[in-house]
Amino acid sequence: MKRIFPALFLPLVVLAFTFPKPKHGSLPTNYFNPPVSHTVLLSGTFGELRPNHFHAGIDIKSSNGVPGDPIFSAADGYISRIKVDESGYGNSLSVSHPNGYTTVYAHLDHFTDEIAAYVKQQQYTQESFEVELEPSADLFPVNQGEQIGVMGNTGSSNGAHLHFEIRETATQNPINPLLFGLNVQDNVAPKMHSLKAYFLNDKREEKESQSFSVYKAGNRYRIKGDTLTLATWQAGFGLKVYDHFDRVSNWNGIYSLKMMQDDSIVYEFDLESFSFDESRYINAHCDYEERVTKNSYYNRCYTLPGNRLSIYSQLDNYGVIKLYQGKTHKITMIASDVAGNEAILEFWVKKGDIPAVSQAVGNKIYNYILPYDEGNLIQTEGLYLHMPAGTLYEDLYLDYGTAAERSSGCYSLVHHLHDSRTPVHGYFDIGIRPTVPIPAELKPKVFVAYCNGGGVWNCGGEWKEGFLRTKVRALGDYCIMVDVTPPVIKPVSFSSNMKGYNKMSFKLSDNTATSGEVRALHYEGRVDGQWILMSFDKKTSTLTYEFDDRLEKGEHELRLVVKDAVGNETVFERKFVR
């Protein structure tokens, strides 16, 4: 049902410990070898809280902090997928194994020669740097311990490491690799940093919240005074906690968290496995506002109504603690890692006096109520907004308004859709009607702009019934803008005399960033009219062509064309000698 509203305006140190009992049954703990030859040290754990997703693997550190470590197949199998991506996993390989699991190796600097030659041939056939290939099982069989690539820093990586996953082949769901016996030296318990209490109404809506510092006393964490007096009849809690390992300083994600009320478990999750389809529900699991405003990650120890995560094994009353006058409850939180190290927080909580004004949604200002479990449609003279059911994690008390924007290149009012501190799960439709005529020659150059924190992002857009419409995935300010500025091509390594050089490279830039599924830049290089393979590093915006036997020595003509998201084009044409 939609609600329609009228306009209201290999070497490895192994420790002896007991593995957690996996939900998937008996996992093979002696099947996979480490994918590196040096001691395994981690910079990221499985299920770690990341922006908009749970981390789907473990991040293995480089032996010396730079790319170059050889990467080996963890077991016998065959290479079933090869992907080259300018962002995301960068250069990645998947190896399917006969025991029903698939291992994934991401952010590789490069593949081994045979695989690289095959990929390059496919890139030239498709005339595309980015490719996703699925070789037949007999094309690249591999043995356990056989080198398949080299550790790198490609894609969205922020440093040399190997992102390593083990997936169930049938479902492609990732499973925690540390449960397969790939253990690292770990004698360090998780560390707790802060507790947060949420004052909730009968719909689990937050009326207000309060943070409390925690400190360690002996073998337990405590809060000052031991007892919280909260002015609410029911409360939820959130905990900021990180895991740690021997020999590394990284703050990693925990494996499990359990909350007990008066010694009975009321909330528990573990990060053994999840599906990629549910990964974005992390924005309901964590305190989203804390994440976007302070880069601070709290595990929410109660569930929002629209949270569909499968990681919870215990949820009494959704993890919400009911409070009664004159009664004190003991709360115990236990955070664990895979090695069995634990951190324990104990405190007591009781109900305080509740102010009369603390009801329903408190002091929220709104002009629409959008139920999380229904489709919602708002249409005014200047705005079209459609949110399918499942877009929200809880009912949204939408604060909507408009404002005039006098900046050059803006052709509509600015539509204030609540604020960017409130998460949405799926894409929703937005359409904006211009308030001033757009010249015909500029209509192909317009886009729905997302304006936040002084930045502008191109969200795309197509004309329909007088509205410029597109799909977006964030609340905040939107308007119609135009972009007539072409991208910039700056030579980094190029001259008319390229003798003795093994590559040419260029820095690309544009005046407007893009959001969602809108591609920022399209590029194509040709030498003497023939397509050439140019690799793009999105982190550095560098486009590179490495010379090979396809290019003979002598004089040549380069033509490099770069287009932005609305078709503005820059052409770089030069002759060079190699």
Rosetta blueprint (number, residue, H / E / L):
1 M L
2 K E
3 R E
4 I E
5 F E
6 P L
7 A L
8 L L
9 F L
10 L L
11 P L
12 L L
13 V L
14 V L
15 L L
16 A L
17 F L
18 T L
19 F L
20 P L
21 K L
22 P L
23 K L
24 H L
25 G L
26 S L
27 L L
28 P L
29 T L
30 N L
31 Y L
32 F L
33 N L
34 P L
35 P L
36 V L
37 S L
38 H L
39 T L
40 V L
41 L L
42 L E
43 S E
44 G E
45 T L
46 F L
47 G L
48 E L
49 L E
50 R E
51 P L
52 N L
53 H E
54 F E
55 H L
56 A L
57 G L
58 I E
59 D E
60 I E
61 K E
62 S L
63 S L
64 N L
65 G L
66 V L
67 P L
68 G L
69 D L
70 P E
71 I E
72 F E
73 S L
74 A L
75 A L
76 D L
77 G E
78 Y E
79 I E
80 S E
81 R E
82 I E
83 K E
84 V E
85 D L
86 E L
87 S L
88 G L
89 Y L
90 G L
91 N E
92 S E
93 L E
94 S E
95 V E
96 S E
97 H L
98 P L
99 N L
100 G L
101 Y E
102 T E
103 T E
104 V E
105 Y E
106 A E
107 H E
108 L E
109 D E
110 H E
111 F E
112 T L
113 D H
114 E H
115 I H
116 A H
117 A H
118 Y H
119 V H
120 K H
121 Q H
122 Q H
123 Q H
124 Y H
125 T H
126 Q H
127 E L
128 S L
129 F L
130 E L
131 V E
132 E E
133 L E
134 E L
135 P L
136 S L
137 A L
138 D L
139 L L
140 F L
141 P E
142 V E
143 N L
144 Q L
145 G L
146 E L
147 Q E
148 I E
149 G E
150 V E
151 M E
152 G E
153 N L
154 T L
155 G L
156 S L
157 S L
158 N L
159 G L
160 A L
161 H E
162 L E
163 H E
164 F E
165 E E
166 I E
167 R E
168 E E
169 T L
170 A L
171 T L
172 Q L
173 N E
174 P E
175 I E
176 N L
177 P H
178 L H
179 L H
180 F H
181 G L
182 L L
183 N L
184 V L
185 Q L
186 D L
187 N L
188 V L
189 A L
190 P L
191 K E
192 M E
193 H E
194 S E
195 L E
196 K E
197 A E
198 Y E
199 F E
200 L E
201 N L
202 D L
203 K L
204 R L
205 E L
206 E E
207 K E
208 E E
209 S E
210 Q E
211 S E
212 F E
213 S E
214 V E
215 Y E
216 K E
217 A E
218 G L
219 N L
220 R E
221 Y E
222 R E
223 I E
224 K L
225 G L
226 D L
227 T E
228 L E
229 T E
230 L E
231 A L
232 T L
233 W L
234 Q E
235 A E
236 G E
237 F E
238 G E
239 L E
240 K E
241 V E
242 Y E
243 D E
244 H L
245 F L
246 D L
247 R L
248 V L
249 S L
250 N L
251 W L
252 N E
253 G L
254 I L
255 Y L
256 S E
257 L E
258 K E
259 M E
260 M E
261 Q E
262 D L
263 D L
264 S E
265 I E
266 V E
267 Y E
268 E E
269 F E
270 D E
271 L L
272 E L
273 S E
274 F L
275 S L
276 F H
277 D H
278 E H
279 S H
280 R H
281 Y H
282 I H
283 N H
284 A H
285 H H
286 C E
287 D L
288 Y H
289 E H
290 E H
291 R H
292 V H
293 T H
294 K H
295 N L
296 S L
297 Y L
298 Y L
299 N E
300 R E
301 C L
302 Y L
303 T L
304 L L
305 P L
306 G L
307 N L
308 R L
309 L L
310 S L
311 I L
312 Y E
313 S E
314 Q E
315 L E
316 D H
317 N H
318 Y H
319 G H
320 V L
321 I E
322 K E
323 L L
324 Y L
325 Q L
326 G L
327 K L
328 T E
329 H E
330 K E
331 I E
332 T E
333 M E
334 I E
335 A E
336 S E
337 D L
338 V L
339 A L
340 G L
341 N L
342 E E
343 A E
344 I E
345 L E
346 E E
347 F E
348 W E
349 V E
350 K E
351 K E
352 G L
353 D L
354 I L
355 P L
356 A L
357 V L
358 S L
359 Q L
360 A L
361 V L
362 G L
363 N L
364 K L
365 I L
366 Y L
367 N L
368 Y E
369 I E
370 L E
371 P L
372 Y L
373 D L
374 E L
375 G E
376 N E
377 L E
378 I E
379 Q E
380 T L
381 E L
382 G L
383 L E
384 Y E
385 L E
386 H E
387 M E
388 P L
389 A L
390 G L
391 T L
392 L L
393 Y L
394 E L
395 D L
396 L E
397 Y E
398 L E
399 D L
400 Y E
401 G E
402 T E
403 A E
404 A L
405 E L
406 R L
407 S L
408 S L
409 G L
410 C E
411 Y L
412 S L
413 L L
414 V E
415 H E
416 H E
417 L E
418 H L
419 D L
420 S L
421 R L
422 T L
423 P L
424 V L
425 H L
426 G L
427 Y L
428 F E
429 D E
430 I E
431 G E
432 I E
433 R L
434 P L
435 T L
436 V L
437 P L
438 I L
439 P L
440 A H
441 E H
442 L H
443 K H
444 P H
445 K H
446 V E
447 F E
448 V E
449 A E
450 Y E
451 C E
452 N E
453 G L
454 G L
455 G E
456 V E
457 W E
458 N E
459 C L
460 G L
461 G L
462 E E
463 W E
464 K E
465 E L
466 G L
467 F E
468 L E
469 R E
470 T E
471 K E
472 V E
473 R L
474 A L
475 L L
476 G E
477 D E
478 Y E
479 C E
480 I E
481 M E
482 V E
483 D L
484 V L
485 T L
486 P L
487 P L
488 V E
489 I E
490 K E
491 P E
492 V E
493 S E
494 F L
495 S L
496 S L
497 N E
498 M L
499 K L
500 G L
501 Y L
502 N L
503 K E
504 M E
505 S E
506 F E
507 K E
508 L E
509 S E
510 D L
511 N L
512 T L
513 A E
514 T E
515 S L
516 G L
517 E L
518 V L
519 R L
520 A L
521 L E
522 H E
523 Y E
524 E E
525 G E
526 R E
527 V E
528 D L
529 G L
530 Q E
531 W E
532 I L
533 L L
534 M L
535 S E
536 F E
537 D E
538 K L
539 K L
540 T L
541 S L
542 T E
543 L E
544 T E
545 Y E
546 E E
547 F L
548 D L
549 D L
550 R L
551 L L
552 E L
553 K L
554 G L
555 E E
556 H E
557 E E
558 L E
559 R E
560 L E
561 V E
562 V E
563 K E
564 D E
565 A L
566 V L
567 G L
568 N L
569 E E
570 T E
571 V E
572 F E
573 E E
574 R E
575 K E
576 F E
577 V E
578 R L
